[in-house]
Amino acid sequence: MLTIDLMEQELRAARQELADAERGLRDGSEASRTRYARALHEADLAERRAARLSRERGWQNEGWRQATV
């Protein structure tokens, strides 16, 4: 699997966990709040990693384009 595929898979999983944790907040327990906070943090990290990878890949592609011109 390519790095981008793994990153997309991780991002989807983080978003799904966040959505599940958000629905779990309805019970109002400490565990549900903790799960939501953790899921929010993990989703934020996954978004940042995906954005960084996207920028790096764009930068690398741009470099190759300049070298071939």
C-alpha positions as CSV (number, residue, x, y, z in Angstrom):
1,M,0.0,0.0,0.0
2,L,1.3,3.5,-0.8
3,T,1.9,6.0,1.9
4,I,-0.9,8.2,0.7
5,D,-3.3,5.2,0.9
6,L,-2.3,4.5,4.5
7,M,-2.7,8.1,5.4
8,E,-6.2,8.3,3.9
9,Q,-7.1,5.1,5.7
10,E,-5.8,6.5,9.0
11,L,-7.7,9.8,8.4
12,R,-11.0,8.0,7.7
13,A,-10.6,5.9,10.8
14,A,-9.9,8.9,13.0
15,R,-12.9,10.8,11.6
16,Q,-15.1,7.7,12.1
17,E,-13.9,7.4,15.7
18,L,-14.6,11.1,16.3
19,A,-18.1,10.7,14.9
20,D,-18.7,7.6,17.1
21,A,-17.3,9.4,20.2
22,E,-19.5,12.5,19.4
23,R,-22.6,10.3,19.4
24,G,-21.5,8.7,22.7
25,L,-21.4,12.1,24.4
26,R,-25.2,11.9,24.8
27,D,-24.8,9.6,27.9
28,G,-22.8,12.4,29.6
29,S,-20.3,10.1,31.3
30,E,-16.7,10.9,32.1
31,A,-15.7,8.0,29.9
32,S,-17.6,9.4,26.9
33,R,-16.0,12.8,27.4
34,T,-12.6,11.3,27.6
35,R,-13.2,9.2,24.5
36,Y,-14.3,12.3,22.7
37,A,-11.3,14.4,23.7
38,R,-8.9,11.6,22.7
39,A,-10.7,11.1,19.3
40,L,-10.7,14.9,18.7
41,H,-6.9,14.9,19.4
42,E,-6.2,11.9,17.2
43,A,-8.4,13.4,14.3
44,D,-6.5,16.6,14.6
45,L,-3.1,14.8,14.4
46,A,-4.3,12.8,11.4
47,E,-5.5,15.9,9.6
48,R,-2.1,17.6,10.2
49,R,-0.2,14.6,9.0
50,A,-2.3,14.3,5.9
51,A,-1.9,18.0,5.2
52,R,1.9,17.8,5.7
53,L,2.1,14.8,3.4
54,S,0.1,16.6,0.8
55,R,2.4,19.6,0.9
56,E,5.5,17.5,0.8
57,R,4.2,15.5,-2.2
58,G,3.3,18.7,-3.9
59,W,6.7,20.1,-3.2
60,Q,8.4,17.0,-4.5
61,N,6.3,16.9,-7.7
62,E,7.0,20.6,-8.3
63,G,10.8,20.0,-8.0
64,W,10.6,17.2,-10.5
65,R,8.6,19.4,-12.9
66,Q,11.2,22.1,-12.7
67,A,14.1,19.7,-13.2
68,T,12.5,18.3,-16.4
69,V,11.7,21.7,-18.0
